[in-house]
C-alpha cells in the first residue's frame, strides 16, 4: 500500500499512471454529463414555480460544489506538500487553482443569469452564497497571483501553500459570516433531513451532472498535473529520454 | 576550556525587547503612524463629498464607510511591516536567533497593532462625530475597531510575511488580505449599524473577539512559516 503511494509520488511514475487513469475519469464523466444535460433540459418537468428557468441548476449546482471541492483539494495537497515536502502534491495544488477559479466563475455567472428572471436583478448583494462565492473567486486570484509573483518554483510552492491553508481555515468563517445577512438564496434542497426535496425526474439528472462534473474535474486535474510535472521536470533525464524515445530522434 | 554558557533571553523578554525596539523606531519615523491616520481621515472625508452631506445618509452609511476606511488604512501600514527589517538584515537576525520565530512574529504584530490599530481607535470618535453618530454608537464603533484591528494586524502579518521582498508587493498584499478580512469587516460594520438601529451588540462583539482569538493562535505560526519561506 505504502509502496504504491511512494511510487505515485515519483514524477515519472505519476506521469505514466496518470496517462492510463485519464480515460477512466474522462469517459464516464462525459457520458454522465451528456445524460444529465439531455435529461435535465428535455426530460425533467418544468418547475411549478420557476418554470424552465430552474434548469440552470444542472450547471450551477455542480459548478458551485466543485468550486469548493477544488479549494479543498488545493488546500489539502498544499498541506501535504508543506508537511512532507512532496513536490507532486504542490504540483496538484498549483494545477487545481485555475480549475477551481473557473468553476467559481461558472457558478457566479449561472447564478447571476438565474437571478435575472427570479430576483429581477443580475446581482444581489443580499444573497450570502453569491457573495461568498465571489470572495472565493478572489481567494483563488490571490493564490494564483502570489504563485506567479514568486519566480523560484519551490519558494512559490511553499509560500502559496501557507496561503492556501490560512484560506482554508477562513473559508467556512467567511461563508457563515456572509450567511448572517438575510438570505434570498434557495434553502438547501439536496442535502436535507428526510431525503432531497425534489422530484426524481429532476433529481437524477442533477446527480448525474454532479458526478459527471466531478469526474471531469478529476480528468482535467490529472491532465493539468501531468503538464505541470512535465514542465517542472523539464531538465530531468527521464523527460529527455521519453521525448527522444517518442520522437525517435537519435541522441 | 569550556566556553562560558551563553545566556539567552526568555521568550517573554525577547518579545518585549522586540516590541520596544519597534516602538522606538516609530518614534524616530512618526510618518509610519501618521500617514495611515491621515489616510483614514481623508477616505472618511471623501464620502460625504461624494455622496452628499445629508445627516441621515451619513448616519446610515457611516459605520460601513469608517470600517472600510479603517481596513484600507490598516492595509496601508502593513506593507512596511517587515520591509525595513528585510532591507537592513535584522529580519535574518530574527530568523537565526534562538528565540522561537513565532514569538517574534507575535511581537511584530503587537507592535504593529500598537502603532496602527490603537491610534485608529483613538482618532475614530473625532471622525465619527463628523458623521453625526451618537455617543453610544461611537462607543460601539471604538469597541469593534479595538477588537477588529487586532485581527487585521495578525491576519495582515501573514500576508506581509508572504510578500516581503517581492517586487510590486503592495497590490498583491491587498489581493491576499482583503478577501480574508471580509468577516472582520462584515461583523465590525454590521454591529455598529445594528446598534445605530437600536439592536443588541453582544453577538457581533463576541464574534469579533472569537475571531481575534483564532488569529492570535494561528497567525504567529503562519507568519513564522511564511518568513522562513520568504527568506530561503
Interface residues (C-beta under 8 A of the other chain):
Chain A: X82 X135 X138 X139 X141 X142 X145 X146 X149 X150 X154 X155 X158 X159 X162 X163 X165 X166 X167 X169 X170 X173 X174 X177 X178 X180 X181
Chain B: X158 X162 X163 X166 X167 X168 X169 X172 X175 X176 X178 X179 X180 X182 X183 X186 X187 X190 X207 X211 X214 X218 X222 X225 X226 X229 X230 X232
